[in-house]
Amino acid sequence: MDNLPVDKDLPNEATVAGGDTLYYHFTQRGRNPSQRAQWRLYGDAASRTPQVAAQGRLDGILKERRMMANYQYGADKPYGQRCVCFSEATPEYVRWLMTERPYLPWGIALTRTDIVRRGGKPVQYVTTPEALHVLESQFLAHEAVSIDGPWKDWRWEREWRISEGRREWHAIDSVRAVIIGDEKWRPTKDEHGEYPELWRTSPIWVWTRARKFKEHPPGALCFDPKA
């Protein structure tokens, strides 16, 4: 189960506060995507496993330099807008997400400046239907997450959203880091045999068995690992 009962099993404030805070977009949780979601994946045909889904989505982000914006659960049109989502996290909080939550280590990381410059803001965790209806009446349902109920506490996601209105794509020109879960993985090369520019110009952070990132500078993983 992804959500947690209110005030139970959430990381303490010391864990949240320690280290540098970044904003992570993970491309897949540790469960099979729905059939509808599979059709919306980048890369090859519908993915067979969450790991393949995560890699395929990241491959598409790097190749296309854009992210797919989706209507969020409970914030479909006409009351909300398409968004791309990020989790605010310190290094210790990332470790908690990877071990206690169903995220897979594939995605990108941005800084707070990046998020704010793109119009991003933290979601409002609302506790009553009345509070949600106020936002819906202003066509801002995408800015809220309802935690009205004992099994609907999503605060652990520490979610920020960048709104794209009705647009389906959000352009990405640079990232703080590319996150991968396998040091031997590489994105698809273009017709000239080159890796995507975002891969070549960004730090690459590999999630290791030690439950921490191994950081590579830009360009360090631009070789064929089989060579």
N, C-alpha and C positions, 0 to 999 in steps of 0.2 A: 504494500500500500504506500502511495506517495505522500499523502497528507498525514498529519500527526494530530493527536488530540491536543487541545489548548494547554500550553504551559508544560508539556511533557516531552522529554527527550530532546529538547532544543539545546544547542551548544551554549555554554555560559558566556558572559560578557568578555572575560579575559581571552577566550578563544576567538571571539569575533574581532576584538580590538588589536590583536597582535600582528605586526608585520605590515607590509604595504598593501593597500587595498586596490584591487583591479576589478574589472567588470567582465565576466566570462559568459560567452555564448557557447553552450555545449550543443553539439549537433544531434545528439540522441541520448535518450535514457535507456536503461538496461532492460528494455522489453521490446517485443516485436511491434513495429509500427502498424497502424491500421491499413487496410487495403487502399483507402483513399489517400492516406499519407504516402504510401509506396509509389503511387502514380505521380506524386509531386516531387519525388527525389531527383536529384541531379544524377548524372553519370549513367550507369548501365540500367538494366531493367529492374523491376521491383526486387528489393533486397530480401534476402532469406534470413538474415540474422541482424540483431541490433548493431553488432560490430561493423558489419558491411554497410548498414544504413548510415552509421556515423561517418565512416570513411568516404562514402559516396557524397554525402552532403558537404563535407569539408572540401573534397576535391572540386565540387561545383563552385563553392564560394571562392576558392583560390583561382580557378580558371576564369570565372565570369566577373570577379571583383564585385560581387553583389550578394545580398542575402535575401531570402524569401520572407516577405512580411505576411503574416497571417492574422485572421480574426481570432481573438483569444476566447477561451471557453467562457460562455456567459456574456460575451461582449460582441456578439455578431451584429451585422448591420440590421436595422438602421441606427442602433444605439451606440455603436462603437466604431473604431477604425482599425485598419490593419497595423500590426506592430511587429518589431523584432525585439526579442527579450534577452536580458542579461541578468546574471546573478552577481551581486556585490560580494566580494570575498577577499579575505586575507589568505596568505599561504596556509595557515592552520585551518581556516574555514574550508578551503578547497580540499584539504585532506579529509575533513569531516564529510563533505559532499560525496567524495569518492568512496568512502568506506561505509557511511551510514545511509546514504541516499542512492537512488538508482542511476546516477549520471555516469557516462563513459567519457574517458579523457580524450575527446576529439572536439576541436572548436577553435575559437579565437578569443583573445583578450584585448580589451581597450582600457584606456585610462579614464578617470572621471572627466578630464577636460574633453576627451574625445566624445564621451557620451553627452555631456552638456552642450557641446558645440553642435551636435546633431539633433538637439531638441529633446534629448532623453530626460526622464524624470522618474523618481521612485513611484511605485504604485501605492495606492491608498488601500490599506487592509480595513475593510468596513465590517462592522459587526451587526448591523441591522438591515433589514430589507428597505427601510425608509431611506437610509443613507445611500444605498445603491440606487434607489429610484430617483433620487435627486440628481445623481450623475447621469443616469440614463436620460432624464428629461433635458439635459444639456448636451446630449450626444457624446458623453465622455465616459461611457461604461468601460472603455479600454484602459482607463486610468485606475480602475478599482479591481480588487480581488475580495470576494466575499468570504469571510471566516465566521459566518453565522451558523454555528453548530459545533458539536463536540468532536466531529471528525473532519473538520474543514479548515484547520489551521495551516495555512500555506506560508506563514511568515518566515519559515526557515529558508525559503528561496531567496529572500532579500532582493526581490525582483525590481528591476528598472526596465522601462519600455521606451522605445523610440517609435513614435507614431509616423505612419506613412499615409494617413488618410485612406483613400481607396486604391492607392498604388500597390502593386504586388511585389515590388523589389526595392531594396535599399542598397545604394551604392557604397562600396567600401574601397577607399583609396590607400589606406594604411592601417596597420594594426600594431598593438604593443607586442604581441607574440602570437604565433601559431601553435596550437596545442595538439599533440599527437600521442597516441598510446603505444606506438611501436617504432623504434628507432630505424628500422629497415623500411618503413613505409615511405613511399614517395607519391606526390600527385602526378596526374597525367601530363605528359609533355605535349607541347603544341606541334603544329605541322613542321616547324623548323627544328624540332628536337630539343626545345628549351623548356625548362620548368616555368611555371607561372611566376610573374613578377613579384607577387606577394610572397611567394615561397623564397625567392632569391634575395629579397630585400628586408625580410623580417626575421627577428629572432625566432628560433624553433625551440619549444619547450617540450621535452619528452617525459611523460609520466612513467616512473620506474616502479619496480617491485618494492623499493624502499619507501614508497608512498610519498614521493616528492618529485619535483621537476629537475631534470637534467637540462641545463640551459645551453643552447648552441647559438653562436652569433650568426648574423645574416650571412648566407652563402655557404655555411659550413656543411650543410647536408645537400649540396647540389651535385653530388656524384652518384653514380649507380651503385647501390649497396652490394650488388652481385658481382661487381667488377673486381 
